Amino acid sequence: MKFIKQTSFLIVMLILTVSFSQCSTAQKLQKTAPTEFGDVYCQTWVAGIKGGGSGINIFIPVMDKSIQLDSVYFRGKATKLEVNSGETPIYIGRFKTEFNQQEDIIMSSDSNEEYANQLREKAVEIPFELKDDECVISYIKDEKTLYYKIINVQQKQPLNYPSASPKNNLINN
């Protein structure tokens, strides 16, 4: 009986030790911003044709050109950032959403015909708990990946792309 109690105690302690060690591997957020950010905002979009896709883009203007942002975590998703260089560099994160995606799935007894089917993207579990108006950016400093949370991400009006451009754009004088 004493052996069972000791074994049970050791197993419980082992489980507790392992669970607490997981906490130490969580990503730590930096308290100071790596650069000054402009007005960070997001904007949803929907293509004007069926199956044309939809998504949400997040725009992160930075004032310092020497900083290099890597990724963004936003609304339960993560993506690499693209940079639109200009006078003020703007980093853009692009996320696809489920709405209005192409649904051409080929079902056949011949597996070769199903070869063109696209695999669904695997959901990535992000290591941060964020509100809808918060994002976390990752950046590299001294060969180390660091993280910073940006709050108050503004939601702009959605972009609804038309299905076709107008035939006559000319202004009559």
Secondary structure, DSSP 4 states (H G I P E B T S, - for coil): -HHHHHHHHHHHHHHHHHHHHHHHTSPPBPSS-SS-B---EEEEEE-SSTTB-EEEEEEEEBS-TT--EEEEEETTEEEEEEEE-SSS-EEEEEEE-STTB-------SSTTGGGGPPPPPPPPPPS----TT-EEEEEEETTEEEEEEE--PEEPPPEE--SS--S--PPP-
